[in-house]
Amino acid sequence: MPRLTDANMALAKEMIGRYPRPRSAIIPLLHLTQEQNGYITMDAVAHVAELVGATPAEVYGTATFYEMFKFEPVGRYVVNICGTMSCALMGAEALMHHAEASLGIKAGATTPDGLITLAHAECQAACTEAPCLQVNYRYRYRVTNDDLDRLFDDLRAERLNAEIPPHGTLARQRQHIPPDRAAGNVSPDEPIVPAWLEEATQ
């Protein structure tokens, strides 16, 4: 289902309402559609564009800038192994080869059961903990081959479901801002005079 469901449409309207300009909600809406479908479809891109008053090209251009948005089906778990300098020096290449052998796939592919997608990643900003990886963007540090084997076994046995939700889910607790706690967005085109300046000119 590429377009947002009724329940997600209600969330989308709430998200858009948090911003002074609807286009500012493009990234949260892309996350919402990826959470719903597991990846971003071109129909979803068009739907987000309709919701925020942008063109599909503008939404697609935004989405393709970010690595976390996928444009084709992926596994329930996306395992990103960092290969940048610190991780490379600490054995990331060998770790990737071990992952490929263990899963029976090459980086960029998904296991036949649809459970795990294996991917290379650029720096994950955990250089002191090399080699590191992420499973659906949840970190694992100083990973050894044995750690990796245990991780794959745990994912297959569903022992990590409480910790790692399916791909596309950012958080289990969704942010909700009650109307009486909202910041009171104003249009960026409206001039704002700081209180101290108002007082100084009176």
N, C-alpha and C positions, 0 to 999 in steps of 0.2 A: 504494500500500500504506500505509494510514493508521497501522496499529499497527507497533510496532518489530519489525524483523527479528530473527532469532536472534542474529546478531552484535551488533546494537545493544542487544539485551536484556542481553547479557553486560556491555557498557559501562555500561548504565543501572544494573545492580546494583552495579558498581564505584563509580559516581558516588554512588549513594545511601549506600554504605558509608563515604564520606568525612565524612558529617555525623552529628552526634549525634541529629538528628531527620530522618526521611525527607523531610518537607515542605520542608526547606531545599534539596533538590535540584530543586525545581520548575523553576527557570530553566535550569539546565544540561540537564535532560531536554527542555525545550521546544526548546532549541537543537539537541539531538540529533535530535528528530523533524523539525524544519525542515530540517536538513541532509539527512536521509533523503528527505523528500518534496518539498522546495522551498518548502513553506509548512505552516501548522498546520491540520490538519483537526479537526473536532469529535470524530471517532473517536480521534484522537491525544490530544486534551484529556482524553477519558474514560480512555484508557489510562494517561496520566501520573497522573491522579487515583487510579486503582487502585493504581499502583506506590507512591505515597507516602502513601496513606491519607487523601486529601482528597476533596472533592466536585468534580465537573466545574466547577461555578460558581466555586469558589475558584481552580482552575487557570486558567480562562478570565479571571477577573478580574485575575489576576496578568499573564497574557499580554497582555491588551489595554492594559495600562499602558505597554508598551514599543513604540516605533515600529518596532523591527527585526523584530518578529514579524508575519508576513503571514498572512492568513486566506483568501486566494484565490490561485490560481496567478499567478506573476510570471515575468518573463523570466529567462534565465540570468544577466543582469546587471541590477541595479537601480541606476540613476544618480539619485542624490539631489542636487539643486542647492539650496544654501542660499539662503534669501531673507530672512534676518534682517538687522538694521540695517546692520552693517558691510558685508556682502555686497551688500545693496540699494543702499547708497551707491556701491559700486564696480561696479555694472552687472549685478547678478544677474538682474534682470527681463529685460534685453535678452539676456542669455545664455540664459535659459529660452526666450524667443521663438525664438532661433536654434536651440536644440536641437529645439523642436517642429517648426520648418520643415525642419530637416535630417532628422529621423526620420519626418516625416509623421504625427505623432500629437500629442495634447494631453497635458499633465502628468496623471499618473494612469493612463495607458494603456500598452499593450505593443505593440511592433511586430508586424505580422502574422506574421513568421517566428518569433516567440516569443523573440527574442534579447535585446531591451532593454526594460525598463520604466523610464519617466521619471517622476520624482516631485519634488514640492517637499519641502524639509526645513527644520526649524527650526535654530537655531544649532548648528553643528558644532564649536564651541570652537576655531576657527582664525581668529579675527577679524582678526589682523594679516596674514593671507594671503588676504584677500578679493579677488575672489570665489572661493569654494571649492566643491568638490563631492566626493562619494564614489561610488565604484563598488564595490558589494558591501562598503561600509564601509572601502574603501581610499581614502585621500585623494588629491586633486589640488588644487594651490594656484595662486592668481593666474591663473585659467583665462581664456583669451581665446577668441573664436570659432574661430580657427585651431586652438588647442589642442583644442577640443571636436571639431572635424571630424577631427583626427588620432586622437583617442581613439576615436571611433565607427568609423573605418576600421580601427584596430588591433583593436578588439573583433570586428569582422566577419571579419577575416583571421586571427583566433586568435593574434595575435602577443603577447598579454598573458596567455596561459594559465598561464605559470610564475609570474606575479605575482598574478593575480586568479582565484581559484577560483570555481566556480559559486555562485550565491546560496544562502545557508544555511550554507556552510562557514566556520566561524570561523577555524580554523587547520589547517595541513597536518600539524603535529606535535601529537598528542593527549597531554595530560598523563597521566602514569602514576606513581603513588606506590607504590614497593615496600612490602610489609607492614612490613619492618624500619625503614622511614623514616617511617611514618605518625605523626601527632602524638598518637595515643592519645585519641580523642574520648571525652568523658564526657558523661553526661546533663546538660542544663542544670538539671535539678531536684536534682542532687547538690550539696550544699554543698562549696565548695572553700576550704580554709583555707590561706592563703599560708604558705610555709615559715618566713618570718621571724616570723609570728605564733605558729606552733606552737612555735618555739624560745623565744619570749618568755614563753609560758605554762607552760613546763616548769620 
